[in-house]
C-alpha cells in the first residue's frame, strides 16, 4: 500500500479549502437539518444539485492549484 504524496495532500487540502471558502459545510448542515425536519421540501432537491456543482468547483480549484495528477491521486486514495 503506497503512502499519500505531498502533492496529493496539497490537492486534498486545496479542495477542502475551497469548500470552506464557499461556506459549504454550513450550507450542508443547514440543508440536512431542514431535510430531517421537513422531509417533503422541493427546494432541497435544488440545493443538493447546487452542492454537486460546488463539489465540482472544489475539484477544479484543486486541479488549478495542484494539477490533475495530484487530484486524481488524492481522489483514488480517498475511496
C-alpha positions in Angstrom: 0.0 0.0 0.0 1.5 3.3 -1.0 1.6 6.5 1.1 -0.1 9.7 0.1 2.3 12.1 -1.6 2.8 15.7 -0.6 1.2 16.8 -3.9 -1.9 14.6 -3.2 -2.2 16.0 0.3 -1.9 19.6 -1.1 -4.6 18.7 -3.6 -6.9 17.4 -0.9 -6.3 20.5 1.2 -6.9 22.8 -1.7 -10.2 21.0 -2.4 -11.3 21.3 1.2 -10.2 25.0 1.4 -12.5 25.7 -1.5 -15.4 24.2 0.4 -14.6 26.3 3.4 -14.3 29.4 1.3 -17.7 28.7 -0.1 -19.2 28.0 3.3 -20.2 24.6 2.0 -20.1 22.8 5.4 -22.6 25.3 6.9 -24.9 25.0 3.9 -24.8 21.2 4.0 -25.6 21.2 7.7 -28.5 23.6 7.2 -29.9 21.6 4.3 -29.5 18.2 6.1 -31.2 19.7 9.2 -34.1 21.0 7.1 -34.4 17.7 5.3 -34.7 15.9 8.6 -37.3 18.3 9.9 -39.3 18.9 6.8 -39.0 15.7 4.8 -41.0 16.9 1.8 -39.4 20.1 0.5 -38.9 20.5 -3.2 -36.2 23.2 -2.6 -33.9 20.6 -1.1 -33.5 18.8 -4.4 -32.4 22.1 -6.0 -29.9 22.7 -3.1 -28.5 19.2 -3.5 -27.8 20.0 -7.2 -26.1 23.2 -6.1 -23.9 21.2 -3.7 -22.9 18.9 -6.6 -21.9 22.0 -8.5 -19.8 23.2 -5.5 -18.1 19.8 -5.3 -17.0 20.1 -8.9 -15.9 23.7 -8.3 -13.7 22.4 -5.4 -12.2 19.8 -7.7 -11.5 22.4 -10.4 -9.8 24.7 -7.7 -7.6 21.8 -6.6 -6.7 21.0 -10.2 -5.8 24.6 -10.9 -3.6 24.8 -7.8 -2.0 21.3 -7.8 -2.5 19.7 -11.2 -4.6 16.8 -12.5 -2.2 14.1 -11.4 -2.2 15.2 -7.8 -6.0 15.5 -7.6 -6.5 12.1 -9.3 -4.1 10.5 -6.9 -5.8 12.1 -3.9 -9.3 11.0 -5.2 -8.1 7.4 -5.7 -6.8 7.3 -2.2 -10.0 8.7 -0.7 -12.2 5.9 -1.9 
